[in-house]
Amino acid sequence: MAARLEHGNDTNRYHQKRPTGGYNLGTRHPLNTRMNEIDLIERITVQPDQCNGRPCIRGMRIRVSDVLGMLASGMEITEILTDYPYLERDDIMAALQYASRQADHPVLLAA
């Protein structure tokens, strides 16, 4: 049912192609211990008419980069959730998962 990605990277064995396109995180992934029934990445939405097409959390006008910036500045997850009560812990985990996937690609250098 789910096809395995073939990029030569051993961590890709956990990523599975969805029948509708896009990718789900396999249930055996080491980071996917808390949420087996819900795919975190589906919380990330991209709409051309919202935030200039940048990835957002659940269709709200809070960008993945906003969440990552707060975490990078040293804010605790509990602080973020207090300041943004409409966010859930899994939204923050989804932002981290999204960023992880975006950074996981080969970089080609020009000779």
Order of alpha helices (4+ residues) and beta strands (2+ residues): beta-beta-beta-beta-alpha-alpha-alpha
